[in-house]
Amino acid sequence: SAAAVAAGMVPLAVGTQTVASVNRPAAYCGIAAFKPTTGSLLNAGIAPLATSYDTPGFFGWSVADAIYAYEAIAHANRPPAVPADRQAMVYMLDDAHLMDATADVVAAVDAVRERLIERGVKVERRASPIDFARLAALQWSTTIYEAGRAMRGFLQLADGQIGSKLREAITRGCAISETQYLDERQEISRLRHTLQTAVAAADACLWPATPSTAPEGLGWTGDPKYIGPWTASAGPILSVPSAVTGDGLPLGCIVIGKPGADAELVALAKRYLA
């Protein structure tokens, strides 16, 4: 879907995010995408993978295209922009989880930071209140547990009828106990609460979408580790095209809102990023 929009084959497209499958391909393809708050849109017609996370999202050539597609589908009222008498605030969280970001990725996020500052947004760096690597691991573990229950029947298919990576994920998910899953869900809830409390004063957070540019070839769709923790946080996530490397590969970043605050993130994006 992201490649079709990036190539100009279609103006808009729909995808589904369980870990990072909307925001990550948008970043790799140099386009925009909007993943709304988990559970805020109906999943009718979407084959379940991990129902705690499965969320439809929208690809567009530009930030404006992606958010207008979301508004059209969600029947959302266009919210007022951030009031002129209040300066918008965006946090950049420093976390060890981002230590493997390439220099190009860091520069791309800094470019969006500078764009926001030039347009009047206050951007502050803050120490991360949680361990994002732990949240990423929990998000993946609970995803494959749910996939194991939803797709167990796929294991009966012959080799070649199901991808090897999906088969492995379902098999590993089936081996996770219910007790472990419930403990991990509780830990996710605690981390989400800590995170949302720490960023309550901000309108959004700015974060790199991926550690590097898209991998070469068809063997791997790329690393979801930067986006998965934010998917676990359940809030809306906007992919913003931010740079192109010297060898012509796109880079993007993500801007994340609070759960349920989709209209507020849309308003901020229209004013400062569209």
C-alpha positions as CSV (number, residue, x, y, z in Angstrom):
1,S,0.0,0.0,0.0
2,A,2.8,2.5,0.9
3,A,4.7,1.6,-2.2
4,A,1.7,2.2,-4.4
5,V,1.1,5.6,-3.0
6,A,4.8,6.5,-3.2
7,A,4.9,5.4,-6.8
8,G,1.9,7.5,-7.7
9,M,-0.2,4.5,-8.6
10,V,-2.9,5.6,-6.2
11,P,-3.4,8.8,-4.2
12,L,-4.4,7.1,-0.9
13,A,-4.4,3.6,0.6
14,V,-5.4,1.7,3.7
15,G,-3.2,-0.6,5.8
16,T,-3.4,-2.4,9.1
17,Q,-1.0,-1.9,12.0
18,T,-0.4,-4.6,14.6
19,V,3.2,-3.7,15.4
20,A,4.5,-1.2,12.7
21,S,2.9,-2.1,9.4
22,V,1.5,1.4,8.7
23,N,4.0,3.8,10.1
24,R,7.1,1.9,9.1
25,P,6.5,1.4,5.4
26,A,5.4,5.0,5.1
27,A,8.8,6.1,6.5
28,Y,10.6,3.7,4.1
29,C,8.7,5.0,1.1
30,G,9.0,8.7,1.9
31,I,5.2,9.3,2.4
32,A,2.9,10.1,5.3
33,A,0.6,7.8,7.2
34,F,-1.8,8.1,10.1
35,K,-2.6,5.3,12.6
36,P,-5.4,6.3,14.9
37,T,-6.0,5.4,18.5
38,T,-6.3,1.6,18.9
39,G,-9.9,0.6,18.9
40,S,-11.2,3.9,17.7
41,L,-12.2,2.5,14.2
42,L,-14.1,-0.7,13.4
43,N,-12.0,-3.7,12.4
44,A,-14.8,-5.3,10.4
45,G,-13.4,-7.1,7.4
46,I,-9.8,-7.2,8.8
47,A,-8.4,-10.7,9.4
48,P,-7.4,-10.7,13.1
49,L,-3.7,-11.1,13.9
50,A,-3.5,-9.6,17.4
51,T,-6.8,-8.0,18.3
52,S,-5.4,-5.9,21.1
53,Y,-3.4,-4.0,18.6
54,D,-4.9,-4.5,15.1
55,T,-5.8,-1.0,13.8
56,P,-6.5,0.3,10.3
57,G,-4.4,3.3,9.2
58,F,-4.2,5.6,6.2
59,F,-1.4,6.3,3.7
60,G,-1.1,9.6,1.8
61,W,1.5,11.3,-0.3
62,S,1.6,14.2,2.2
63,V,0.7,14.7,5.8
64,A,-2.4,16.6,4.7
65,D,-3.5,13.7,2.5
66,A,-3.1,11.1,5.2
67,I,-5.0,13.0,7.9
68,Y,-7.8,14.0,5.5
69,A,-8.2,10.4,4.5
70,Y,-8.5,9.5,8.2
71,E,-11.1,12.3,8.8
72,A,-13.1,11.1,5.9
73,I,-13.3,7.5,7.1
74,A,-13.7,8.4,10.7
75,H,-16.3,11.1,10.0
76,A,-14.3,13.3,12.3
77,N,-15.2,16.9,12.8
78,R,-12.3,19.2,11.9
79,P,-10.9,20.3,15.2
80,P,-9.7,23.9,15.9
81,A,-6.0,24.4,15.6
82,V,-3.9,24.8,18.7
83,P,-5.0,28.2,20.1
84,A,-2.9,31.1,19.0
85,D,-2.4,32.2,22.6
86,R,-0.9,28.9,23.7
87,Q,2.4,27.6,22.4
88,A,2.4,24.0,21.3
89,M,4.7,21.6,23.1
90,V,6.5,18.6,21.7
91,Y,8.7,16.2,23.7
92,M,11.7,14.3,22.3
93,L,12.5,11.4,24.6
94,D,16.0,10.2,25.1
95,D,16.1,6.5,25.5
96,A,18.8,3.8,25.1
97,H,16.4,2.0,22.7
98,L,17.4,4.5,20.1
99,M,21.2,4.0,20.4
100,D,21.4,2.1,17.1
101,A,19.9,4.9,15.0
102,T,22.1,5.9,12.1
103,A,23.5,9.4,11.8
104,D,21.1,10.0,8.9
105,V,18.1,9.0,11.0
106,V,19.2,11.4,13.8
107,A,19.7,14.2,11.3
108,A,16.3,13.5,9.8
109,V,14.5,13.8,13.2
110,D,16.5,16.9,14.0
111,A,15.3,18.4,10.7
112,V,11.7,18.0,11.8
113,R,12.5,19.4,15.2
114,E,14.0,22.5,13.6
115,R,10.9,22.8,11.3
116,L,8.6,22.7,14.3
117,I,10.7,25.3,16.2
118,E,10.7,27.6,13.2
119,R,6.9,27.4,13.1
120,G,6.6,28.4,16.8
121,V,6.5,25.0,18.5
122,K,8.4,24.5,21.8
123,V,10.4,21.3,21.6
124,E,12.0,19.9,24.7
125,R,14.3,16.9,25.2
126,R,13.3,14.8,28.2
127,A,14.7,11.6,29.7
128,S,12.6,8.6,28.9
129,P,10.3,7.7,31.8
130,I,10.2,4.0,30.8
131,D,12.4,1.3,29.2
132,F,11.3,1.3,25.6
133,A,13.2,-1.8,24.8
134,R,11.2,-3.6,27.4
135,L,7.9,-2.2,26.1
136,A,8.9,-3.3,22.6
137,A,9.6,-6.9,23.8
138,L,6.3,-7.0,25.7
139,Q,4.4,-5.8,22.6
140,W,5.9,-8.5,20.4
141,S,5.3,-11.2,23.0
142,T,1.7,-10.4,23.5
143,T,1.3,-10.0,19.7
144,I,2.5,-13.5,18.9
145,Y,0.5,-14.9,21.8
146,E,-2.7,-13.5,20.3
147,A,-1.6,-14.5,16.8
148,G,-1.1,-18.1,18.0
149,R,-4.7,-18.2,19.2
150,A,-6.2,-16.4,16.2
151,M,-4.2,-18.3,13.5
152,R,-3.4,-21.7,15.1
153,G,-5.2,-23.4,12.2
154,F,-2.6,-22.1,9.7
155,L,-0.1,-24.5,11.2
156,Q,-2.0,-27.3,9.5
157,L,-1.2,-25.9,6.1
158,A,1.6,-27.4,4.1
159,D,5.0,-25.7,3.7
160,G,4.8,-23.1,1.0
161,Q,1.2,-22.2,1.9
162,I,2.2,-20.0,4.8
163,G,5.3,-17.9,5.2
164,S,8.1,-19.3,7.3
165,K,8.2,-16.2,9.6
166,L,4.5,-16.2,10.2
167,R,4.6,-20.0,10.9
168,E,7.4,-19.4,13.4
169,A,5.6,-16.5,15.1
170,I,2.4,-18.6,15.5
171,T,4.3,-21.5,16.8
172,R,6.2,-19.4,19.4
173,G,2.9,-17.7,20.3
174,C,1.2,-21.0,21.0
175,A,4.0,-21.9,23.4
176,I,3.4,-18.8,25.6
177,S,1.2,-19.5,28.6
178,E,-1.9,-17.6,29.5
179,T,-0.3,-16.7,32.8
180,Q,2.7,-15.2,31.1
181,Y,0.4,-13.3,28.7
182,L,-1.7,-11.8,31.4
183,D,1.3,-10.8,33.5
184,E,2.8,-9.1,30.4
185,R,-0.5,-7.3,29.7
186,Q,-0.4,-5.9,33.3
187,E,3.2,-4.8,32.8
188,I,2.2,-3.0,29.6
189,S,-0.6,-1.2,31.4
190,R,1.8,0.0,34.1
191,L,4.4,1.2,31.5
192,R,1.6,3.0,29.5
193,H,0.4,4.8,32.7
194,T,4.0,5.9,33.6
195,L,4.6,7.1,30.0
196,Q,1.4,9.0,29.6
197,T,1.8,10.6,33.0
198,A,5.3,11.8,32.1
199,V,4.2,13.3,28.8
200,A,0.9,14.8,29.9
201,A,2.1,18.3,29.5
202,A,3.1,17.8,25.9
203,D,0.8,17.9,22.8
204,A,2.8,15.2,21.1
205,C,6.2,13.3,21.1
206,L,8.7,13.3,18.2
207,W,10.6,10.0,17.6
208,P,12.5,8.3,14.8
209,A,10.4,5.8,12.8
210,T,13.2,3.3,12.1
211,P,16.8,2.7,13.0
212,S,17.9,3.1,9.3
213,T,16.7,3.2,5.8
214,A,14.7,0.3,4.2
215,P,16.6,-3.0,3.9
216,E,17.7,-4.1,0.5
217,G,15.8,-7.0,-1.1
218,L,12.6,-8.8,-0.2
219,G,13.8,-11.0,2.6
220,W,12.9,-8.6,5.4
221,T,10.4,-5.8,5.7
222,G,12.6,-3.9,8.2
223,D,12.9,-3.3,11.9
224,P,9.7,-2.4,13.8
225,K,11.4,-1.9,17.1
226,Y,11.0,1.9,17.3
227,I,7.3,1.9,16.4
228,G,6.1,-1.2,18.3
229,P,6.4,0.4,21.8
230,W,4.2,3.3,20.6
231,T,1.7,1.0,19.1
232,A,1.5,-0.6,22.6
233,S,0.9,2.8,24.1
234,A,-2.3,2.8,21.9
235,G,-2.3,6.5,20.9
236,P,-2.4,8.0,17.3
237,I,0.8,7.9,15.3
238,L,1.6,10.1,12.4
239,S,4.4,9.3,10.0
240,V,6.1,12.4,8.6
241,P,8.5,12.2,5.6
242,S,11.6,14.0,6.8
243,A,14.7,13.5,4.6
244,V,16.3,11.6,1.8
245,T,19.8,10.1,2.2
246,G,22.7,10.7,-0.1
247,D,21.9,7.5,-2.0
248,G,18.3,8.5,-2.5
249,L,16.6,6.5,0.2
250,P,13.7,8.1,2.2
251,L,13.7,8.6,6.0
252,G,10.8,9.4,8.2
253,C,9.9,10.2,11.8
254,I,6.8,9.7,13.8
255,V,4.7,12.1,15.9
256,I,2.7,10.5,18.6
257,G,-0.4,11.8,20.4
258,K,-2.1,10.7,23.6
259,P,-4.7,7.8,23.4
260,G,-8.0,9.3,22.3
261,A,-6.5,12.6,21.3
262,D,-6.6,11.9,17.6
263,A,-8.3,15.2,16.8
264,E,-5.7,17.2,18.7
265,L,-2.8,15.4,16.9
266,V,-4.6,16.1,13.6
267,A,-4.9,19.8,14.5
268,L,-1.2,20.0,15.4
269,A,-0.2,18.3,12.2
270,K,-2.4,20.6,10.0
271,R,-0.9,23.7,11.6
272,Y,2.8,22.8,11.9
273,L,3.6,19.8,9.6
274,A,1.2,19.8,6.6
